[in-house]
Amino acid sequence: MIWFLGSKAKSGGKSAGADVSLEVIDPRDIDGHCLITGNLQIRGDVYFSGQLRVDGRVDGKVSVYEGGRGQLVVSKGAVINGAVIATSVLADGTVNGPMDVLEKLECRPNAVIRGRVVYGTIHISDGAKIEAQCKQRDQVMLKAVDGGEGEGASSGISLATRDVTGKISGTGN
């Protein structure tokens, strides 16, 4: 929970600062803008909704709240060492860790992405460095729904116990 210190203007001639309330707000209901500045390093997990811009360094997971939506902006020179889970990501800095991006991942020229990446759509600008295993969300979801069985499994990953040499040479089942 977040304690929100805010003022509420009332009619009747009182000044806006005279009535200050301390309310308990569920952070998943706030779609604000958050900033981790360039001179700030966080060690631990960060949860957000709305938009989070990282100009500094985060050593830990950066994630939207469960059931929430959020856009992550990783600025030039910023570093995230940990998992990233967001609705969309615009990266111009470094991410060292797995990424799960529900919709769009945009990698600008200074982006460095290392780890496993699952995305809806991706745009990679010239100069960006992607040292990752990348999978489009549709393909990942299809395999999960398929369960690796049936006709869809032929395009999936073969198990080590399955004889694939016969299929390659044309002599298998």
Backbone as numpy.savetxt, mean C-alpha at the origin, in Angstrom:
# Nx Ny Nz CAx CAy CAz Cx Cy Cz
-7.87 4.53 18.93 -8.70 5.72 18.93 -7.82 6.97 18.93
-8.35 8.03 18.37 -7.66 9.31 18.34 -8.51 10.31 19.10
-7.86 11.08 19.93 -8.53 12.19 20.60 -8.42 13.37 19.68
-9.54 13.96 19.34 -9.56 15.10 18.43 -9.87 16.34 19.23
-8.95 17.27 19.23 -9.15 18.54 19.92 -9.54 19.55 18.87
-10.76 19.98 18.93 -11.24 20.90 17.91 -12.20 21.90 18.52
-12.50 22.90 17.75 -13.45 23.91 18.24 -14.71 23.85 17.40
-15.80 24.17 18.05 -17.09 24.22 17.37 -17.65 25.61 17.54
-17.93 26.25 16.44 -18.51 27.59 16.50 -19.98 27.48 16.85
-20.43 28.28 17.80 -21.83 28.28 18.18 -22.42 29.65 17.88
-23.68 29.66 17.58 -24.35 30.93 17.38 -24.69 31.52 18.74
-24.95 32.79 18.80 -25.29 33.41 20.06 -24.21 34.34 20.56
-23.28 34.73 19.67 -22.31 35.73 20.04 -21.04 35.22 20.69
-20.93 33.94 20.98 -19.70 33.42 21.59 -18.63 33.27 20.52
-17.39 33.45 20.90 -16.30 33.29 19.94 -16.10 31.82 19.62
-15.54 31.55 18.46 -15.36 30.16 18.02 -14.43 29.40 18.93
-13.45 30.04 19.56 -12.50 29.35 20.42 -13.02 29.12 21.83
-14.17 29.67 22.18 -14.69 29.55 23.53 -15.21 28.15 23.82
-15.68 27.45 22.82 -16.25 26.12 23.03 -15.33 25.09 22.39
-14.44 24.52 23.18 -13.50 23.52 22.69 -13.96 22.15 23.18
-14.04 21.19 22.27 -14.50 19.87 22.65 -13.39 18.85 22.49
-13.41 17.85 23.34 -12.48 16.74 23.26 -13.31 15.52 22.93
-13.25 15.09 21.66 -14.09 14.00 21.19 -13.24 12.78 20.88
-13.82 11.59 21.08 -13.17 10.36 20.66 -13.62 10.07 19.24
-12.65 9.98 18.35 -12.95 9.77 16.94 -12.29 8.47 16.48
-13.02 7.67 15.73 -12.45 6.47 15.13 -11.63 6.91 13.92
-10.31 6.63 13.90 -9.46 7.13 12.80 -9.86 6.60 11.43
-10.59 5.51 11.37 -11.02 4.99 10.07 -12.07 5.89 9.43
-12.69 6.77 10.24 -13.71 7.68 9.73 -13.14 9.00 9.25
-11.84 9.21 9.39 -11.21 10.46 9.00 -10.48 10.27 7.68
-10.76 11.12 6.74 -10.06 11.07 5.46 -9.22 12.32 5.33
-8.25 12.46 6.18 -7.39 13.63 6.19 -6.10 13.40 5.46
-5.25 14.38 5.55 -3.92 14.32 4.95 -2.90 14.25 6.08
-2.00 13.29 5.99 -0.97 13.12 7.01 0.39 13.27 6.35
1.38 13.72 7.14 2.71 13.95 6.61 3.75 13.45 7.60
4.68 12.65 7.10 5.87 12.26 7.86 7.00 13.06 7.22
7.44 14.10 7.90 8.39 15.05 7.32 9.77 14.44 7.12
10.59 15.16 6.37 11.93 14.69 6.03 12.86 14.55 7.22
12.59 15.26 8.29 13.46 15.16 9.46 12.88 14.24 10.54
11.99 13.33 10.12 11.34 12.42 11.06 11.58 10.98 10.66
11.98 10.16 11.63 12.14 8.72 11.42 11.21 8.01 12.40
10.42 7.09 11.87 9.49 6.33 12.71 9.92 4.87 12.71
10.01 4.31 13.91 10.28 2.88 14.06 9.02 2.25 14.64
8.33 1.50 13.81 7.06 0.90 14.21 6.06 1.00 13.07
4.91 0.42 13.28 3.89 0.38 12.23 3.10 1.68 12.18
2.71 2.06 10.96 1.93 3.27 10.72 0.64 2.86 10.02
-0.50 3.28 10.58 -1.81 3.01 9.98 -2.45 4.34 9.66
-3.11 4.43 8.48 -3.68 5.69 8.05 -4.93 5.48 7.22
-5.66 6.55 7.00 -6.74 6.60 6.01 -6.64 7.96 5.34
-7.20 8.08 4.18 -7.06 9.33 3.43 -5.76 9.32 2.65
-4.92 10.31 2.89 -3.63 10.38 2.19 -2.50 10.52 3.19
-1.45 9.73 2.97 -0.23 9.82 3.78 0.93 10.11 2.85
1.66 11.17 3.16 2.86 11.51 2.40 4.06 11.27 3.31
5.00 10.46 2.81 6.21 10.16 3.57 7.37 10.88 2.90
7.95 11.83 3.62 9.14 12.53 3.15 10.36 12.05 3.94
10.13 11.37 5.07 11.20 10.91 5.95 11.44 9.42 5.81
11.56 8.75 6.96 11.89 7.32 6.95 10.96 6.58 7.92
10.45 5.42 7.46 9.63 4.56 8.30 10.26 3.18 8.30
10.61 2.69 9.49 11.09 1.32 9.66 9.95 0.53 10.28
9.09 -0.01 9.45 7.91 -0.74 9.90 6.86 -0.76 8.80
5.76 -1.39 9.09 4.66 -1.54 8.15 3.91 -0.22 7.99
3.54 0.10 6.74 2.71 1.27 6.45 1.45 0.74 5.78
0.30 0.93 6.44 -0.93 0.29 5.97 -2.15 1.16 6.21
-3.13 1.03 5.32 -4.43 1.65 5.57 -5.12 0.82 6.64
-6.03 1.45 7.36 -6.82 0.72 8.34 -7.62 -0.36 7.64
-7.86 -1.46 8.31 -8.64 -2.56 7.74 -10.00 -2.03 7.30
-10.34 -2.30 6.06 -11.60 -1.83 5.51 -11.56 -0.38 5.05
-10.42 0.28 5.23 -10.30 1.69 4.85 -9.71 1.85 3.47
-9.60 3.10 3.05 -8.99 3.45 1.77 -7.94 4.51 2.03
-6.86 4.44 1.26 -5.83 5.44 1.45 -4.81 5.46 0.33
-4.33 6.66 0.05 -3.28 6.86 -0.95 -1.99 7.16 -0.21
-0.93 6.45 -0.60 0.40 6.66 -0.03 1.27 7.35 -1.06
1.94 8.42 -0.64 2.89 9.13 -1.50 4.26 9.00 -0.83
5.21 8.37 -1.53 6.58 8.22 -1.04 7.43 9.19 -1.85
7.83 10.27 -1.20 8.54 11.36 -1.89 9.98 10.98 -2.22
10.57 11.75 -3.11 11.98 11.58 -3.48 12.84 11.68 -2.22
13.69 10.70 -2.01 14.56 10.68 -0.84 13.96 9.97 0.37
12.66 9.70 0.36 12.01 9.00 1.48 12.30 7.51 1.40
12.27 6.85 2.57 12.55 5.41 2.64 11.52 4.73 3.54
10.97 3.63 3.05 10.10 2.77 3.86 10.75 1.39 3.88
11.10 0.92 5.07 11.64 -0.42 5.25 10.58 -1.26 5.94
9.72 -1.88 5.15 8.63 -2.67 5.70 7.53 -2.85 4.67
6.53 -3.60 5.05 5.40 -3.88 4.17 4.56 -2.63 3.94
3.99 -2.54 2.75 3.10 -1.43 2.39 1.79 -2.01 1.90
0.68 -1.54 2.50 -0.65 -1.94 2.06 -1.46 -0.66 1.89
-1.90 -0.38 0.65 -2.63 0.87 0.38 -3.55 0.68 -0.81
-4.47 1.62 -0.95 -5.36 1.60 -2.09 -4.61 2.01 -3.35
-3.79 3.06 -3.24 -2.94 3.48 -4.36 -1.64 4.03 -3.79
-0.57 3.89 -4.59 0.76 4.35 -4.16 1.40 5.12 -5.30
1.93 6.30 -4.95 2.75 7.07 -5.87 4.14 7.09 -5.24
5.09 6.43 -5.87 6.42 6.27 -5.29 7.46 7.03 -6.10
8.23 7.88 -5.41 9.39 8.54 -6.01 10.58 8.35 -5.08
10.39 7.55 -4.03 11.43 7.23 -3.07 11.68 5.73 -3.06
12.17 5.22 -1.93 12.55 3.81 -1.82 11.60 3.04 -0.92
11.17 1.87 -1.38 10.37 0.96 -0.57 11.08 -0.39 -0.56
11.52 -0.81 0.63 12.17 -2.11 0.80 11.20 -3.01 1.57
10.44 -3.81 0.85 9.48 -4.69 1.50 8.33 -5.01 0.56
7.50 -5.95 0.94 6.37 -6.33 0.08 5.34 -5.21 0.01
4.72 -5.09 -1.16 3.69 -4.08 -1.37 2.42 -4.74 -1.87
1.28 -4.33 -1.31 -0.02 -4.78 -1.78 -0.83 -3.53 -2.08
-0.98 -3.24 -3.38 -1.65 -2.03 -3.83 -2.95 -2.43 -4.53
-4.06 -2.05 -3.93 -5.36 -2.46 -4.44 -5.63 -1.94 -5.84
-5.30 -0.69 -6.08 -5.60 -0.09 -7.38 -4.31 0.23 -8.15
-3.88 1.48 -8.15 -2.77 1.90 -9.01 -1.47 2.11 -8.24
-0.40 1.56 -8.80 0.96 1.82 -8.33 1.66 2.63 -9.41
2.12 3.82 -9.04 2.84 4.67 -9.98 4.26 4.87 -9.46
5.23 4.48 -10.28 6.64 4.60 -9.91 7.26 5.73 -10.73
7.64 6.79 -10.05 8.26 7.95 -10.69 9.75 7.69 -10.92
10.48 8.58 -11.60 11.87 8.34 -12.00 12.85 7.99 -10.88
12.64 8.46 -9.65 13.57 8.17 -8.56 13.14 7.00 -7.70
12.07 6.32 -8.07 11.55 5.21 -7.27 12.48 4.01 -7.30
12.64 3.38 -6.13 13.35 2.11 -6.02 12.44 1.19 -5.22
11.99 0.11 -5.84 11.07 -0.82 -5.19 11.76 -2.18 -5.10
11.87 -2.70 -3.87 12.49 -4.01 -3.65 11.54 -4.88 -2.84
11.20 -6.04 -3.37 10.30 -6.95 -2.66 9.24 -7.49 -3.59
8.25 -8.13 -3.03 7.12 -8.67 -3.79 6.07 -7.57 -3.92
5.52 -7.42 -5.14 4.54 -6.37 -5.38 3.29 -6.98 -6.02
2.15 -6.71 -5.41 0.85 -7.07 -5.98 0.13 -5.75 -6.23
-0.40 -5.56 -7.44 -0.98 -4.28 -7.82 -2.21 -4.48 -8.70
-3.04 -3.46 -8.80 -4.16 -3.48 -9.73 -3.69 -3.06 -11.11
-3.15 -1.85 -11.21 -2.51 -1.36 -12.43 -1.17 -0.75 -12.02
-0.26 -0.65 -12.99 1.07 -0.12 -12.67 1.52 0.80 -13.79
2.22 1.87 -13.40 2.85 2.78 -14.35 4.28 3.00 -13.86
5.24 2.71 -14.73 6.65 2.84 -14.36 7.30 3.87 -15.28
7.79 4.95 -14.69 8.47 6.00 -15.46 9.92 5.61 -15.74
10.50 6.19 -16.78 11.91 5.97 -17.08 12.75 6.36 -15.88
13.70 5.51 -15.52 14.58 5.79 -14.40 14.21 5.05 -13.13
12.96 4.64 -13.00 12.54 3.90 -11.81 13.20 2.52 -11.81
13.54 2.05 -10.60 14.18 0.74 -10.46 13.24 -0.18 -9.69
12.84 -1.26 -10.36 11.95 -2.23 -9.76 12.71 -3.53 -9.63
13.11 -3.85 -8.41 13.83 -5.11 -8.13 12.88 -5.96 -7.32
11.80 -6.41 -7.98 10.72 -7.06 -7.27 10.05 -8.11 -8.14
9.36 -9.02 -7.47 8.48 -9.95 -8.14 7.13 -9.26 -8.22
6.66 -8.99 -9.43 5.42 -8.22 -9.61 4.31 -9.11 -10.13
3.13 -8.97 -9.53 1.95 -9.71 -9.99 0.76 -8.78 -10.01
0.01 -8.86 -11.11 -1.20 -8.05 -11.20 -2.29 -8.69 -10.36
-3.06 -7.88 -9.67 -4.08 -8.35 -8.74 -5.07 -9.30 -9.40
-5.51 -9.05 -10.62 -6.48 -9.92 -11.29 -5.95 -11.35 -11.38
-4.67 -11.50 -11.71 -4.08 -12.83 -11.83 -3.97 -13.51 -10.48
-3.61 -12.76 -9.45 -3.48 -13.32 -8.12 -4.85 -13.76 -7.60
-5.86 -12.92 -7.79 -7.21 -13.24 -7.33 -7.77 -14.44 -8.08
-7.47 -14.55 -9.38 -7.95 -15.66 -10.17 -7.39 -16.97 -9.64
-6.11 -17.00 -9.31 -5.49 -18.20 -8.77 -6.06 -18.54 -7.41
-6.36 -17.54 -6.59 -6.91 -17.79 -5.26 -8.32 -18.36 -5.37
-9.12 -17.84 -6.31 -10.48 -18.34 -6.49 -10.44 -19.73 -7.09
-9.56 -19.92 -8.07 -9.40 -21.22 -8.72 -8.94 -22.29 -7.73
-8.14 -21.89 -6.79 -7.57 -22.84 -5.84 -6.53 -23.74 -6.48
-6.07 -23.35 -7.67 -5.05 -24.15 -8.34 -5.60 -25.43 -8.94
-6.90 -25.53 -9.10 -7.51 -26.74 -9.66 -8.26 -26.39 -10.93
-8.61 -27.39 -11.70 -9.42 -27.20 -12.90 -8.60 -26.68 -14.06
-9.31 -26.16 -15.08 -8.66 -25.71 -16.30 -7.75 -24.52 -16.05
-8.08 -23.65 -15.11 -7.27 -22.47 -14.84 -5.92 -22.82 -14.27
-5.76 -24.02 -13.73 -4.50 -24.40 -13.10 -3.39 -24.62 -14.11
-3.75 -24.89 -15.38 -2.70 -25.15 -16.36 -1.82 -23.93 -16.59
-2.35 -22.73 -16.34 -1.54 -21.53 -16.49 -0.88 -21.14 -15.18
-1.18 -21.86 -14.10 -0.64 -21.54 -12.79 0.74 -22.12 -12.57
1.22 -22.05 -11.36 2.54 -22.56 -11.01 2.44 -24.06 -10.81
3.36 -24.82 -11.38 3.37 -26.27 -11.23 4.00 -26.66 -9.91
3.43 -27.66 -9.27 3.99 -28.16 -8.02 5.21 -29.01 -8.31
6.14 -29.08 -7.36 7.37 -29.85 -7.54 7.08 -31.34 -7.68
5.96 -31.81 -7.14 5.64 -33.24 -7.20 4.98 -33.64 -8.51
4.61 -32.68 -9.33 3.94 -32.95 -10.59 4.97 -33.15 -11.70
4.73 -34.13 -12.58 5.65 -34.41 -13.68 5.36 -33.45 -14.83
6.16 -32.41 -14.93 5.95 -31.43 -16.01 6.87 -31.71 -17.19
7.84 -32.58 -17.05 8.76 -32.87 -18.16 8.03 -33.53 -19.32
7.06 -34.37 -19.02 6.28 -35.02 -20.08 5.46 -34.01 -20.85
4.89 -33.01 -20.18 4.09 -31.98 -20.86 4.95 -31.11 -21.75
6.17 -30.86 -21.32 7.08 -30.02 -22.11 7.46 -30.73 -23.40
7.76 -32.02 -23.29 8.19 -32.77 -24.47 7.01 -33.30 -25.29
5.79 -33.17 -24.74 4.61 -33.61 -25.47 4.25 -35.06 -25.23
4.93 -35.74 -24.29 4.66 -37.16 -24.05 3.82 -37.39 -22.81
3.53 -36.34 -22.04 2.81 -36.52 -20.78 1.31 -36.50 -20.96
0.57 -36.61 -19.82 -0.90 -36.65 -19.84 -1.49 -35.33 -20.20
